[in-house]
Amino acid sequence: MRSGNEPVNARSPLRLRFWLGVWGLLWAGLGTVAFAVVGRPGWAAVCGVLLLLAAVDLTMIVRHIHQGPHYQPGRDVPPYEPDHGNR
């Protein structure tokens, strides 16, 4: 069922994002170590920055997963109505 407000209330597949983040974290860590061992400090630094970004992203994903159904509702939960600013 489409409500017309999907971009505002989009639901993120957090578990998929988590495992992709773990994959990126592993590759960035391996890249940092590998480039440091072969003597490429510039590339090691780039991979280190990617490692930090992946770690921050994973932290936010885990936080949203732990916040429960507001961020990860099931199929039986209807879309949230957008806040129109009416008080």
N, C-alpha and C positions, 0 to 999 in steps of 0.2 A: 504494500500500500504506500503510495507516495503522498506526502503531505505538502510538498512545495517548498519546505524549509530545510531540505537535506544539507545544503552547504553550511548552514548555521549550526545544525545539530548532528553533524556527521559523527558516526561511531567508528573509532579506530580499532582495527584488529590487533589488540595489544599483545597477545601471545605471539603472533607472527612477528610483530615489531621487536619483541623481546629476543626471539631466537635469531633474527637477522642482526640485531645489535650484538649478540654474543659472538656470532660469526665474524662480524666486523672487528670486534674487540680482539679476537684471537689473531686475525690476519694482521691487524695493526701492530699488535705486540710482537708477532713473529717478524714482521717487516722491520720494526725498530731494532730488534736484536740482530737480525741478519745484516742489515746495513751498518750497524755499529761494528760488527765483527769484521766485515770486509773493508772497513775504513772509509765509508761514505757518510760523514757526519750530517751533511745537508739533508740527504734522504732519510737518515735516521731521525732527524728532527721533525721532518714532515710526517713520518709515520707516528712519532711520539705525539704530535698535535692531534692526529686522527685518533690515536688511542685515548687521549683525554676527552675528545668530543664524543666518542662512542661510550666512554664511561659515564659521562654526564647524561647522555641520552638514555642509557640503561637505568640510571638512577631515577630519572623522571618516569620512565615506563613502569618500573617496579612500584613507584609511589602511586601512580594512577591505578595499577592493578590492585593494590592494597586498599585503595579508597572505595572499592566495591562497585556495586551495580550502577552508580551514577556515571562512571566512566566506562564500564564494561557490562552493559545490560544484556540480558538474554533475548532470545527471539520473541518472547511473550510480552516484553515491555514495549509499549508504543513510543514513538519518537516524542521528545520533549517539545513543548511549544516554545517558540522564541520569546524572549523578553522584549516587549514592545515599548517599555519605558512608562507604562501606565501605572500610576501608584494611587 
